[in-house]
């Protein structure tokens, strides 16, 4: 299987966008994990994407701003909220890279219900906030529904200098232009587009997380291998397409 190269910024390779939004104030924490721990958690027709024989689990906190249909304006109030997701890395039988979300905690209930009903994405309703003190950002999350109720996450990072040229690992973890999900008996690929990430080095100052374990992944016992921050990017999503299995 030929796997597509990792591109820092893709061309717009899909029909008119079905969703628009902005991702803002992102903290990326990543840990290495054995591919065989991830493989059973992926949709049919996809496999763990690896770099030098290793794959990764990510804990990502950010603010969703202006979620709306197509190129139209964002939905007032409901279209902006905090989100924390647990994600792993996938490649399908056609060699197309993506992410698979094991959980997506969000602070607005209506977007959670819509995402769960439409694309069967594992959105969960949570109480969340971001506290900023100079170059320190603290992301807090406490799950409300559907569960496990009370699962929490708190991470504090210190933002450092901008990155002029990301490393191969930093590109692997952030330059992702689709998601894979399982819905209505099919594995779907939902492509996205945004400019190249403006990334900063960051330092993890504090972490107390139960979301990774709740997502069926090993709870980290070591420091993350990568800690990054981004002020954010505008994002467009194209329509989903069915992933065809070859084996």
N, C-alpha and C positions, 0 to 999 in steps of 0.2 A: 504494500500500500504506500503510495506517495502522499506525504503529508505536506500541506501547503506551508510556505515559509511564513515566519512571523513578521508582519509588516507593522511599523510604528504607526502608520495612519493609512487606512484603506481608501480605495475609490468608492464612490457611491454605486454599489453593484446590485441595487435592488430597486423595485418599482417605487412609486411615490410613498413617502413615509406614512405609516399608520399611527405612529405615536411620536410626540416630541416632548422633550423635558430638558432639565439641566441638572447635572450632578455637581454638588458643591461641597467644599470642605471635607474631602475624603481622607480617611486614615486607612492604609492597607497594612495588615499584619499577616505574615505567611510563615508556615512551618512545613518542613519536608516530611513526607509520609510515603510509606511503601505503596507502590501501585496496587498490590493485591488487597490492601485494606480499603481501597477506593472502588475497585472494579465492581463489587456487588451492589454498590449504591447508584450506579449509573443507568440511564435509560437503555433499553434494548437498541443494539446497533451502534453503540458508542463504547469507547474504551478510555482508560486513563491516558491523558497526554503527559508525556515525560520529557524531562531535560536531563541528559546524562544519566538516564535510568531511574530518576526520581520524579515523583509528582508532588503536589503541594495542596494544602488546605489553607484557605484564606478567611480572615475575619475582617470585614470591611464596614466601617461606619461612615455615614455621610448624610447630607440633606438633599432630598429630592425637591426641585423647584419647578413650578409651572408645567406639571404633567397635563397633557392635552392631546386631542386627536389631530393627526396629520400635522400640518403646519399652522393650525389655528392657535388661538391664545390658550394658555393654560387654564384649567378649571379653577375658578376662584376658591380659596380656602382648601377644598379637598385635594387640589393638585399639588400642594406643597406640604411636605412632612419629613420627619426623620426616618432613617432606615439603617438597619444593621443586618448584613447578610453573611452567611457561612457558605463558601463556595469551594468547588473542586474543579479540576481541569480535564476536559474531554476532547476526543477526536473521533469523528464518525468514520464509517466504512469508506466514505469518499475522500477521506483525508482532510476534512475541514475541522479546524480547531474551534473550540467554544468553551464556555463555562457551564457547569451544572450547579444550580443553587440547591443546597440542602435545606436552607431555611432563609426566609426574608422577613425580618421583623420590621413593622412599619407602625407609625403613630397615628394613622387615620384608619378607621374601621372600613369605610366604604371602599377605598381602593383595595384593601385586603380582600373583601368579599368579591369584588369584580375580577381581580386577578386569579383567585382560586376557582371561580366559576368558569372563566373564559379559557385560560390556558393551563389550568390546573397547577399553577405555580404555588409553591409551599409558603405563601404569605401568612403571617401571623400578626395579630394585633397586640401592640406593646406600648407601654409608657416609655417615652424616650426624651432625651434632651442633650444638648451640647453646651458645655461651659467653657469659656475661653478666658485665659489670664495671660495676656501678652502672647508669647510663643507657645504656650501650653494649651492643649485641647483635651478636654475630658468628655468622652462619649459614654452615656449611661442608657441602659435598656433593661426593662423589666416586663416579661411576657405576661399578657392578660388572657389571650384566647387564640387558638383552642388548647394549647398546652405544649409541653408541661407548664402549667400555670406557675408563675413565680420564678421561672428560669431567668437569670440575670446576666448582664455583662457590664463591666466598667473598664474602660481603657483610657489611659492618659499618655499622650505623646508630646514631645517637644519638637517643634518644626525647625529644621536647619536650612542649609543653603540649597538653592536650586541645583538641579542635576543637568549639566549641559549634554552629556551623552550617557543614556542609561546603559547598564550592563546587559549582557544576554539574558540573565535571570530576571532583571527588572522588566525587560521587554516581554519575556515569556509570561510573567505574572499580570501585566497590565494591558498589553496590546492584544485585546480579545474583542472580536468583532461579531460575536453571535452567542446565543445561549441554546442549549439543548434541554428539552423537557418532554415529559410523557403525558399525553392527553388524548382521551377518547380512543384508546387502543393503538395509538401511533406515537412514534418518536418524532418530535418537531424540532426544527432549527429556526430560530428567530434572529435574523441578522440586525446588526446595528452599525451606526457610523457616528464618529465624532472626530474632531481634530486630534493631533498627537497630544498625549498627556503632558501638561506642565507639571513635572515631578520635583519634589524636594526630598532630600534626606530627612530622616526623622529618628528620634530616639524614644524607645518605650520606657516610660517612667513607672507605670503601674498597670497591672492587668489582673482582673478577677472575673473569669468568664466561665459560664456554664452552657453557653449556646453551642459550642463545638461538640461537646459530649452529647447534648440533647439531639444533635443532628446525626448521631450514629457514627461519629468519628472519634479517634483517640484524643482524649483531653491532653493538651500540650503539657509537658513537664520541663521542657527546655525553653530558653528564649527564642523568639522568632528569628528566622534566618534573614528576613527582610522586613524593614519598617519604612514606609513611605507616606508622604502626604501630597495631596494635590488641591489647589484652590478650586479646580473644577473645569468642566467642559459642557457645551451644549451637545445634545444627543438626539439622534433620530433612529427609530426602529422600522424595519421593513416588515412585510407580511410573512407569516410562518410558512415553511415548506416542510413536506414530509421527508424524513430521512429514510432512504432505501437501504435495506440490509443486503449485503453481498455474500454472507456466510450463514 
